Amino acid sequence: MNKQQINDFDKIVLTGFMVSLARQFTDIVYAQELAQLIEKEGLVKLSQPQNQDKSVLLTARVEARYKAINQVIAQYQITQVLELASGLLPRGLLMSKNPNITFIESDLPEMIRYKQQLIQQLVGERSNLHFIEIDATSRPSEFIKSTPLLKAGQPVMILCEGLLTHLTLVEKELVCTNIREMLHRYSGVWITSDFIDTGSLMRSQQDDSGLKKLLQAGTNLTGRSLVNNNFGTLEQARQFVYEQGFRATEYNMLKVIDELSCLEILGIDPEVVRRMLTTQSVFALTLDSHPS
Ligand SMILES: C[S@@+](CC[C@H](N)C(=O)[O-])C[C@H]1O[C@@H](n2cnc3c(N)ncnc32)[C@H](O)[C@@H]1O
């Protein structure tokens, strides 16, 4: 990976702040505390609160994917978790309250160092909550940094939300290779909401001009399209997953619509959100033991 590419990823860091600020309009535990801390430190100069107010579908999306992934996590009895591109997600903070869980948060250096410092301010240190620097696309794999923290012979749960959507196809393949290596070594599952089709994003932008503005702002900030790096159709996403050697089980995000607090907080029309979530799924991916 050359220096230019590394800097390129570093710009995606900013989107971590955008979605974190969107989560403040939900009842997700610790979301408000985290958003307040980052605003207090003046790190975000995107006049987010005003924008986020209008970007109701971004908030609905991030709340739905967070809660849907949590539902899928609950179906597995796996106690070691590696979260990729954690950004400012509060999941590690929540799940590590259970001392039987080893939770490893990872992201690019700048973001994960910042996250660790925020968590330190909020709850101090926890012996089962770890922060490591992982560029998920890097070859040779940086996932190896997590192995001293993981128990050999026990499965691992790999999570990511809002990472693959920014990456090119080649970069997505690199992430898949790194995840396959981990699942070969430990067994387990990869749970992600990141297989999205561009059509659904286009429709959501028509329903919410705030989302359109925000995706454009994100594209300008990162130099990467926040729409076009997704899959043309869901069928193409499924084909990609299959070709990458995974077997997928899909969980439709509509299952969490009754849990979405932002509908009331932001006064969002549930029908618009229903339309958006119909085509959104969380994928639970395991290694396909019989690739053709
Ligand atoms: C849209 S944010 C999502 C953050 C978090 N998952 C969430 O939902 O709030 C994208 C995240 O991807 C991280 N990121 C970008 N490129 C990455 C890479 N190559 N490897 C690991 N993380 C990366 C950014 O630092 C940022 O935290």
The ligand as a MOL file (V3000), in Angstrom:
LIG
                    3D

  0  0  0     0  0            999 V3000
M  V30 BEGIN CTAB
M  V30 COUNTS 27 29 0 0 0
M  V30 BEGIN ATOM
M  V30 1 C -18.5170 5.5050 7.9250 0
M  V30 2 S -17.2810 5.3140 9.1250 0 CHG=1
M  V30 3 C -18.0260 3.9920 10.0470 0
M  V30 4 C -17.4950 3.9050 11.4330 0
M  V30 5 C -18.2570 2.9390 12.3410 0
M  V30 6 N -18.2080 1.6020 11.8340 0
M  V30 7 C -19.6840 3.4010 12.5260 0
M  V30 8 O -20.6030 2.7520 12.0210 0
M  V30 9 O -19.8760 4.4080 13.1960 0 CHG=-1
M  V30 10 C -15.9490 4.5230 8.2500 0
M  V30 11 C -14.8110 4.0690 9.1380 0
M  V30 12 O -13.9060 3.2990 8.3470 0
M  V30 13 C -12.5970 3.5510 8.8060 0
M  V30 14 N -11.6710 3.1340 7.7460 0
M  V30 15 C -11.4720 3.7060 6.5350 0
M  V30 16 N -10.5920 3.0110 5.8030 0
M  V30 17 C -10.2270 1.9530 6.5760 0
M  V30 18 C -9.3370 0.8510 6.3810 0
M  V30 19 N -8.6490 0.6980 5.2530 0
M  V30 20 N -9.2110 -0.0500 7.3790 0
M  V30 21 C -9.8890 0.1030 8.5430 0
M  V30 22 N -10.7530 1.1090 8.7840 0
M  V30 23 C -10.9070 2.0290 7.8120 0
M  V30 24 C -12.6060 5.0280 9.0860 0
M  V30 25 O -11.5380 5.4220 9.8960 0
M  V30 26 C -13.9830 5.1940 9.7490 0
M  V30 27 O -13.9050 5.0050 11.1380 0
M  V30 END ATOM
M  V30 BEGIN BOND
M  V30 1 1 1 2
M  V30 2 1 2 3
M  V30 3 1 2 10
M  V30 4 1 3 4
M  V30 5 1 4 5
M  V30 6 1 5 6
M  V30 7 1 5 7
M  V30 8 2 7 8
M  V30 9 1 7 9
M  V30 10 1 10 11
M  V30 11 1 11 12
M  V30 12 1 11 26
M  V30 13 1 12 13
M  V30 14 1 13 14
M  V30 15 1 13 24
M  V30 16 1 14 15
M  V30 17 1 14 23
M  V30 18 2 15 16
M  V30 19 1 16 17
M  V30 20 1 17 18
M  V30 21 2 17 23
M  V30 22 1 18 19
M  V30 23 2 18 20
M  V30 24 1 20 21
M  V30 25 2 21 22
M  V30 26 1 22 23
M  V30 27 1 24 25
M  V30 28 1 24 26
M  V30 29 1 26 27
M  V30 END BOND
M  V30 END CTAB
M  END
